[in-house]
Amino acid sequence: MSTNTLDEATKRAIDELKSSYSYLLFNTDGSNVTIEKRGKINETFEDLKSILPQDDPRFCLFNMHDKIISILWMPSGSYVRRRMIFSSSYYAIRQQIEGIVWDVSATNLNELDEQVILDKVFGKGHMKP
């Protein structure tokens, strides 16, 4: 699959995100984008954070109370070339996905604060269920 288009299986997984998965974790080699992991419907935001590599970028879609959050994970310890590949792939793919309500870019786990994202998406004071 080209980094500029999503194949049918990937599109189907994205369409099924709200009903079948808690998240989709993507990886790329610069020419192919693959779904590395599909989070079970009961997996949490903390579960997603726990599998993010500390030295390599990823792109994620997270189902937060039926709202899709896009996450560009770019750890500061990753190679500059990998960050450049992910950045260009992310923006090409992001344009093809409808229904994302919030985009998050993070370079460390502290920047992925679930309560901050909840506040941005649902309004201040929204509590985790």
C-alpha positions as CSV (number, residue, x, y, z in Angstrom):
1,M,0.0,0.0,0.0
2,S,1.3,3.4,-0.9
3,T,1.6,6.0,1.9
4,N,-0.8,8.1,0.0
5,T,-3.7,5.7,0.0
6,L,-5.3,3.3,2.4
7,D,-6.0,-0.2,1.2
8,E,-9.5,-1.7,1.6
9,A,-8.7,-3.9,4.6
10,T,-7.3,-0.8,6.5
11,K,-10.3,1.3,5.5
12,R,-12.6,-1.5,6.8
13,A,-10.7,-1.6,10.2
14,I,-11.0,2.1,10.5
15,D,-14.7,1.9,9.8
16,E,-15.1,-0.8,12.4
17,L,-13.1,1.1,15.1
18,K,-16.1,2.4,17.0
19,S,-17.8,-1.0,17.2
20,S,-14.9,-3.5,17.3
21,Y,-11.7,-1.9,18.6
22,S,-10.6,0.5,21.2
23,Y,-7.6,1.6,19.1
24,L,-5.6,0.9,15.9
25,L,-1.9,1.3,16.1
26,F,-0.1,1.9,12.7
27,N,3.5,1.5,11.6
28,T,5.2,2.4,8.3
29,D,8.5,1.7,6.5
30,G,8.0,4.8,4.3
31,S,6.3,3.0,1.5
32,N,3.8,0.7,3.3
33,V,1.5,1.5,6.2
34,T,0.3,-1.4,8.3
35,I,-1.9,-1.9,11.3
36,E,0.5,-3.2,13.9
37,K,-2.1,-3.8,16.6
38,R,-5.9,-3.7,17.0
39,G,-6.9,-3.0,20.6
40,K,-9.6,-5.1,22.0
41,I,-12.8,-3.1,22.7
42,N,-12.2,-3.2,26.5
43,E,-8.6,-1.9,26.3
44,T,-8.0,1.6,27.8
45,F,-6.0,4.7,26.9
46,E,-3.4,3.5,29.4
47,D,-3.2,0.2,27.6
48,L,-2.4,2.0,24.4
49,K,0.2,4.2,26.1
50,S,1.9,1.1,27.6
51,I,2.6,-0.4,24.1
52,L,3.9,2.7,22.5
53,P,7.6,2.2,21.7
54,Q,9.9,4.7,23.5
55,D,12.3,5.1,20.5
56,D,10.1,4.7,17.4
57,P,7.2,6.8,16.0
58,R,3.7,5.5,15.5
59,F,0.3,6.7,14.4
60,C,-2.8,5.7,16.4
61,L,-6.6,6.1,16.2
62,F,-8.2,5.8,19.6
63,N,-12.0,5.4,20.2
64,M,-12.7,7.7,23.2
65,H,-16.4,7.3,24.1
66,D,-17.3,7.0,20.4
67,K,-15.2,9.9,19.4
68,I,-12.1,9.2,17.3
69,I,-8.8,10.7,18.4
70,S,-5.8,10.7,16.2
71,I,-2.4,10.5,17.8
72,L,0.9,11.1,16.2
73,W,3.5,9.5,18.5
74,M,7.0,11.0,17.8
75,P,9.2,10.1,20.8
76,S,12.1,12.6,21.1
77,G,14.6,9.7,21.2
78,S,13.6,8.3,17.8
79,Y,15.7,8.8,14.7
80,V,15.1,12.0,12.8
81,R,14.6,10.1,9.5
82,R,11.9,7.9,11.1
83,R,10.2,11.0,12.4
84,M,10.2,12.5,8.9
85,I,8.8,9.4,7.3
86,F,6.1,9.2,9.9
87,S,5.2,12.8,9.7
88,S,4.7,12.7,5.9
89,S,2.9,9.4,6.0
90,Y,0.6,10.6,8.8
91,Y,-0.5,13.7,7.0
92,A,-1.2,11.8,3.8
93,I,-3.2,9.2,5.7
94,R,-5.0,11.7,8.0
95,Q,-6.5,13.5,5.0
96,Q,-8.3,10.2,4.0
97,I,-9.9,9.5,7.4
98,E,-13.3,11.1,8.2
99,G,-14.7,11.5,11.7
100,I,-11.6,12.4,13.7
101,V,-12.6,15.0,16.3
102,W,-9.2,15.7,17.8
103,D,-5.5,15.4,16.7
104,V,-2.8,14.9,19.3
105,S,1.0,15.0,18.7
106,A,3.2,13.8,21.5
107,T,6.9,13.3,22.0
108,N,6.7,11.7,25.5
109,L,4.0,10.0,27.6
110,N,3.4,13.0,29.8
111,E,2.0,14.7,26.7
112,L,-0.6,12.0,26.4
113,D,-2.8,12.9,29.4
114,E,-6.2,11.3,29.1
115,Q,-7.9,14.0,31.2
116,V,-6.5,16.8,29.1
117,I,-7.8,15.0,25.9
118,L,-11.2,14.4,27.5
119,D,-11.4,18.1,28.4
120,K,-10.5,19.1,24.9
121,V,-13.0,16.7,23.2
122,F,-15.9,16.8,25.6
123,G,-15.4,20.1,27.6
124,K,-13.7,20.9,30.9
125,G,-14.6,18.7,33.8
126,H,-15.5,15.6,31.8
127,M,-14.7,12.6,34.0
128,K,-13.3,9.3,32.9
129,P,-16.1,6.6,33.1
